[in-house]
């Protein structure tokens, strides 16, 4: 029982929240198959890297 609590504590520190299915996986000694929040934040940081978008609209015949 103490080992299961330790595994759950470690998983909660890494993922912050767990679904019921993920709790069962952790208690069974299995790895959770989803990216940890730090990896997700790193991958989405690049989306906010350059928020400025320039759009140029040209009418036909004008430059």
N, CA, C and O atoms as a MOPAC input file, in Angstrom:
PM7 MOZYME 1SCF
protein

 N      0.82400 1    -1.20100 1     0.00000 1
 C      0.00000 1     0.00000 1     0.00000 1
 C      0.86600 1     1.26300 1     0.00000 1
 O      0.53800 1     2.24300 1    -0.66900 1
 N      1.95500 1     1.23700 1     0.74000 1
 C      2.83000 1     2.41000 1     0.78100 1
 C      3.46500 1     2.65600 1    -0.59000 1
 O      3.63400 1     3.80200 1    -1.00500 1
 N      3.81000 1     1.58300 1    -1.28200 1
 C      4.40500 1     1.70800 1    -2.62300 1
 C      3.40500 1     2.35700 1    -3.59100 1
 O      3.78700 1     3.21100 1    -4.39100 1
 N      2.13700 1     1.95900 1    -3.52300 1
 C      1.11200 1     2.53800 1    -4.39000 1
 C      0.94400 1     4.02700 1    -4.11000 1
 O      0.78700 1     4.82600 1    -5.03400 1
 N      0.97800 1     4.39600 1    -2.83500 1
 C      0.87600 1     5.81900 1    -2.48700 1
 C      2.05500 1     6.60300 1    -3.04500 1
 O      1.88900 1     7.71800 1    -3.53900 1
 N      3.24000 1     6.01900 1    -2.96400 1
 C      4.43300 1     6.67700 1    -3.49800 1
 C      4.31400 1     6.86100 1    -5.01500 1
 O      4.62700 1     7.92900 1    -5.54100 1
 N      3.86300 1     5.82200 1    -5.70600 1
 C      3.69100 1     5.90700 1    -7.16000 1
 C      2.66200 1     6.96800 1    -7.53200 1
 O      2.86800 1     7.73400 1    -8.47400 1
 N      1.55300 1     7.01500 1    -6.79400 1
 C      0.52200 1     8.02000 1    -7.05900 1
 C      1.04500 1     9.42400 1    -6.79600 1
 O      0.77400 1    10.34400 1    -7.56900 1
 N      1.78800 1     9.59400 1    -5.71800 1
 C      2.34300 1    10.91100 1    -5.40000 1
 C      3.28100 1    11.38000 1    -6.50600 1
 O      3.22300 1    12.53900 1    -6.91600 1
 N      4.13700 1    10.49700 1    -6.98900 1
 C      5.06800 1    10.85900 1    -8.06100 1
 C      4.31800 1    11.21500 1    -9.34300 1
 O      4.66700 1    12.18100 1   -10.02200 1
 N      3.28900 1    10.43500 1    -9.67300 1
 C      2.50300 1    10.71500 1   -10.88200 1
 C      1.77300 1    12.04700 1   -10.75800 1
 O      1.68800 1    12.79900 1   -11.72800 1
 N      1.24900 1    12.34100 1    -9.58000 1
 C      0.54600 1    13.61400 1    -9.38200 1
 C      1.50200 1    14.79600 1    -9.44300 1
 O      1.13400 1    15.86200 1    -9.93700 1
 N      2.71400 1    14.62500 1    -8.95200 1
 C      3.70100 1    15.69900 1    -9.06800 1
 C      4.04300 1    15.96800 1   -10.53000 1
 O      4.26300 1    17.11300 1   -10.92500 1
 N      4.08600 1    14.90600 1   -11.32600 1
 C      4.43400 1    15.06600 1   -12.74000 1
 C      3.26800 1    15.59200 1   -13.56900 1
 O      3.45400 1    16.49100 1   -14.39000 1
 N      2.06100 1    15.04400 1   -13.36700 1
 C      0.92100 1    15.36500 1   -14.23000 1
 C     -0.12200 1    16.28000 1   -13.59800 1
 O     -0.98300 1    16.79800 1   -14.30900 1
 N     -0.07200 1    16.49100 1   -12.30600 1
 C     -0.98400 1    17.34900 1   -11.54600 1
 C     -2.37600 1    16.75200 1   -11.36800 1
 O     -2.92600 1    16.82500 1   -10.26900 1
 N     -2.95200 1    16.17800 1   -12.38300 1
 C     -4.25600 1    15.51600 1   -12.26900 1
 C     -4.18000 1    14.16500 1   -12.96800 1
 O     -3.42300 1    13.98900 1   -13.92300 1
 N     -4.96600 1    13.22400 1   -12.48700 1
 C     -5.01300 1    11.88700 1   -13.07600 1
 C     -6.46500 1    11.46500 1   -13.23900 1
 O     -7.30300 1    11.74000 1   -12.38100 1
 N     -6.75100 1    10.80100 1   -14.34100 1
 C     -8.08200 1    10.22000 1   -14.51900 1
 C     -8.15000 1     8.93000 1   -13.70700 1
 O     -7.12900 1     8.43700 1   -13.22700 1
 N     -9.34600 1     8.39100 1   -13.55600 1
 C     -9.50900 1     7.12900 1   -12.83000 1
 C     -8.70500 1     6.01800 1   -13.50400 1
 O     -8.09500 1     5.18700 1   -12.83000 1
 N     -8.71000 1     6.01000 1   -14.81800 1
 C     -7.95700 1     4.99100 1   -15.55900 1
 C     -6.45400 1     5.14600 1   -15.32900 1
 O     -5.74100 1     4.15300 1   -15.19300 1
 N     -5.98000 1     6.37300 1   -15.28600 1
 C     -4.55900 1     6.61100 1   -15.04100 1
 C     -4.16400 1     6.20500 1   -13.62400 1
 O     -3.06100 1     5.69800 1   -13.41600 1
 N     -5.04800 1     6.42000 1   -12.64600 1
 C     -4.77900 1     5.97500 1   -11.26900 1
 C     -4.61700 1     4.45800 1   -11.25400 1
 O     -3.70700 1     3.93400 1   -10.61200 1
 N     -5.49800 1     3.75600 1   -11.95900 1
 C     -5.40000 1     2.29200 1   -12.02900 1
 C     -4.08300 1     1.86500 1   -12.66700 1
 O     -3.45000 1     0.91500 1   -12.20800 1
 N     -3.66600 1     2.56500 1   -13.72700 1
 C     -2.40600 1     2.23600 1   -14.39300 1
 C     -1.22400 1     2.43400 1   -13.45700 1
 O     -0.33000 1     1.59000 1   -13.39000 1
 N     -1.21900 1     3.54300 1   -12.74000 1
 C     -0.11800 1     3.85000 1   -11.82400 1
 C     -0.03900 1     2.79800 1   -10.72100 1
 O      1.04400 1     2.29900 1   -10.41600 1
 N     -1.17100 1     2.46400 1   -10.12700 1
 C     -1.19100 1     1.46900 1    -9.04900 1
 C     -0.71900 1     0.10900 1    -9.55600 1
 O     -0.09300 1    -0.65300 1    -8.81800 1
 N     -1.02500 1    -0.19200 1   -10.82500 1
 C     -0.58800 1    -1.45500 1   -11.41700 1
 C      0.88500 1    -1.42100 1   -11.81100 1
 O      1.42600 1    -2.42000 1   -12.28600 1
 N      1.53900 1    -0.26600 1   -11.61500 1
 C      2.96100 1    -0.15600 1   -11.94500 1
 C      3.23000 1     0.17900 1   -13.39800 1
 O      4.36900 1     0.08800 1   -13.85400 1
 N      2.19700 1     0.56600 1   -14.12900 1
 C      2.35000 1     0.91100 1   -15.54300 1
 C      2.63100 1     2.39900 1   -15.69100 1
 O      2.30800 1     3.19900 1   -14.81400 1
 N      3.23500 1     2.74900 1   -16.80900 1
 C      3.51600 1     4.15200 1   -17.11900 1
 C      2.28400 1     4.78500 1   -17.76000 1
 O      1.55500 1     4.13800 1   -18.51100 1
 N      2.07100 1     6.04700 1   -17.45200 1
 C      0.99400 1     6.80700 1   -18.07900 1
 C      1.48500 1     7.25200 1   -19.44800 1
 O      2.60600 1     7.74200 1   -19.58300 1
 N      0.64900 1     7.08200 1   -20.45400 1
 C      1.05200 1     7.42100 1   -21.81900 1
 C      0.42100 1     8.73100 1   -22.24600 1
 O     -0.58000 1     8.75200 1   -22.96200 1
 N      1.01400 1     9.81300 1   -21.80300 1
 C      0.64100 1    11.14900 1   -22.26700 1
 C      1.82600 1    12.05700 1   -21.97000 1
 O      2.59600 1    11.79100 1   -21.04700 1
 N      1.97900 1    13.12800 1   -22.74500 1
 C      3.09900 1    14.03200 1   -22.48700 1
 C      2.92300 1    14.73400 1   -21.15000 1
 O      1.80100 1    15.04000 1   -20.74400 1
 N      4.03300 1    14.98600 1   -20.46700 1
 C      3.89100 1    15.71500 1   -19.20600 1
 C      3.66000 1    17.19000 1   -19.50300 1
 O      4.01200 1    17.65200 1   -20.58900 1
 N      3.08600 1    17.93600 1   -18.58100 1
 C      2.72100 1    19.33500 1   -18.82800 1
 C      3.88200 1    20.22000 1   -19.27700 1
 O      3.67600 1    21.14300 1   -20.06400 1
 N      5.08400 1    19.96100 1   -18.79900 1
 C      6.23700 1    20.76900 1   -19.20200 1
 C      6.51500 1    20.59900 1   -20.68800 1
 O      6.84900 1    21.56800 1   -21.36900 1
 N      6.38200 1    19.37500 1   -21.20000 1
 C      6.60600 1    19.13900 1   -22.62500 1
 C      5.53900 1    19.83100 1   -23.46100 1
 O      5.84100 1    20.38700 1   -24.51700 1
 N      4.30300 1    19.80000 1   -23.00000 1
 C      3.21200 1    20.45800 1   -23.72300 1
 C      3.43800 1    21.96000 1   -23.76100 1
 O      3.25500 1    22.58400 1   -24.80700 1
 N      3.83600 1    22.55700 1   -22.63100 1
 C      4.09700 1    23.99700 1   -22.59200 1
 C      5.22100 1    24.36900 1   -23.55000 1
 O      5.12900 1    25.37300 1   -24.25600 1
 N      6.28600 1    23.56300 1   -23.58000 1
 C      7.40000 1    23.86300 1   -24.48900 1
 C      6.94200 1    23.82100 1   -25.93900 1
 O      7.35400 1    24.65700 1   -26.74300 1
 N      6.09000 1    22.85300 1   -26.28400 1
 C      5.65500 1    22.73700 1   -27.67100 1
 C      4.70700 1    23.86100 1   -28.06200 1
 O      4.67300 1    24.24500 1   -29.23100 1
 N      3.93100 1    24.40300 1   -27.11500 1
 C      3.01100 1    25.49000 1   -27.45000 1
 C      3.65900 1    26.86300 1   -27.31100 1
 O      3.11000 1    27.84400 1   -27.81200 1
 N      4.80200 1    26.96100 1   -26.64800 1
 C      5.49000 1    28.24500 1   -26.52800 1
 C      5.84000 1    28.81000 1   -27.89800 1
 O      5.79600 1    30.02400 1   -28.09600 1
 N      6.18500 1    27.95000 1   -28.83800 1
 C      6.55700 1    28.42700 1   -30.16600 1
 C      5.36600 1    29.05400 1   -30.88900 1
 O      5.56000 1    29.86900 1   -31.79100 1
 N      4.14500 1    28.69400 1   -30.51400 1
 C      2.96700 1    29.29500 1   -31.13000 1
 C      2.84400 1    30.77000 1   -30.77400 1
 O      2.28300 1    31.55200 1   -31.54100 1
 N      3.36100 1    31.14900 1   -29.62200 1
 C      3.25400 1    32.51700 1   -29.14700 1
 C      4.53800 1    33.30400 1   -29.37400 1
 O      4.67200 1    34.43400 1   -28.90700 1
 N      5.46600 1    32.71000 1   -30.08300 1
 C      6.76600 1    33.33700 1   -30.28500 1
 C      6.65400 1    34.64100 1   -31.06900 1
 O      7.28200 1    35.63400 1   -30.70300 1
 N      5.87200 1    34.65200 1   -32.12800 1
 C      5.74700 1    35.83300 1   -32.97000 1
 C      4.26300 1    36.12900 1   -33.19100 1
 O      3.69200 1    35.68700 1   -34.18900 1
 N      3.63600 1    36.86200 1   -32.28500 1
 C      2.20500 1    37.09900 1   -32.41100 1
 C      1.83200 1    38.11100 1   -33.49500 1
 O      0.65700 1    38.22300 1   -33.84600 1
 N      2.79900 1    38.84500 1   -34.03000 1
 C      2.52000 1    39.86500 1   -35.02700 1
 C      2.39000 1    39.23000 1   -36.41000 1
 O      3.28300 1    38.51400 1   -36.86300 1
 N      1.27900 1    39.49800 1   -37.06300 1
 C      1.04300 1    39.00500 1   -38.41400 1
 C      0.74200 1    40.20900 1   -39.28000 1
 O     -0.08700 1    41.04500 1   -38.92400 1
 N      1.40500 1    40.29800 1   -40.40300 1
 C      1.15500 1    41.40900 1   -41.33000 1
 C      0.42200 1    40.88000 1   -42.55200 1
 O      0.81000 1    39.87900 1   -43.15300 1
 N     -0.63100 1    41.57000 1   -42.89500 1
 C     -1.42500 1    41.18900 1   -44.05900 1
 C     -1.43800 1    42.36500 1   -45.01400 1
 O     -1.76900 1    43.48900 1   -44.63700 1
 N     -1.07800 1    42.09200 1   -46.24400 1
 C     -1.08100 1    43.12500 1   -47.27900 1
 C     -2.16300 1    42.77200 1   -48.29100 1
 O     -2.17000 1    41.67900 1   -48.85700 1
 N     -3.07600 1    43.71200 1   -48.50800 1
 C     -4.16200 1    43.48800 1   -49.45600 1
 C     -3.96200 1    44.43800 1   -50.62500 1
 O     -3.84600 1    45.65200 1   -50.45700 1
 N     -3.92500 1    43.85700 1   -51.79900 1
 C     -3.74400 1    44.64900 1   -53.00800 1
 C     -5.00400 1    44.54900 1   -53.85000 1
 O     -5.54200 1    43.46300 1   -54.06500 1
 N     -5.46400 1    45.70200 1   -54.32300 1
 C     -6.59300 1    45.69600 1   -55.24200 1
 C     -6.05400 1    45.44400 1   -56.63500 1
 O     -4.91500 1    45.78900 1   -56.94800 1
 N     -6.87400 1    44.84800 1   -57.45600 1
 C     -6.44500 1    44.55000 1   -58.81300 1
 C     -6.10100 1    45.84500 1   -59.53500 1
 O     -6.88500 1    46.79400 1   -59.50800 1
 N     -4.95900 1    45.89600 1   -60.16800 1
 C     -4.52100 1    47.08100 1   -60.88800 1
 C     -3.73200 1    48.05300 1   -60.03800 1
 O     -3.12200 1    48.97200 1   -60.58400 1
 N     -3.71800 1    47.89000 1   -58.71900 1
 C     -2.95500 1    48.77100 1   -57.83500 1
 C     -1.86600 1    47.96800 1   -57.14800 1
 O     -2.01300 1    46.77500 1   -56.88300 1
 N     -0.78300 1    48.65100 1   -56.87200 1
 C      0.31400 1    47.98600 1   -56.17400 1
 C      0.60600 1    48.68700 1   -54.89500 1
 O      1.50300 1    48.27800 1   -54.15700 1

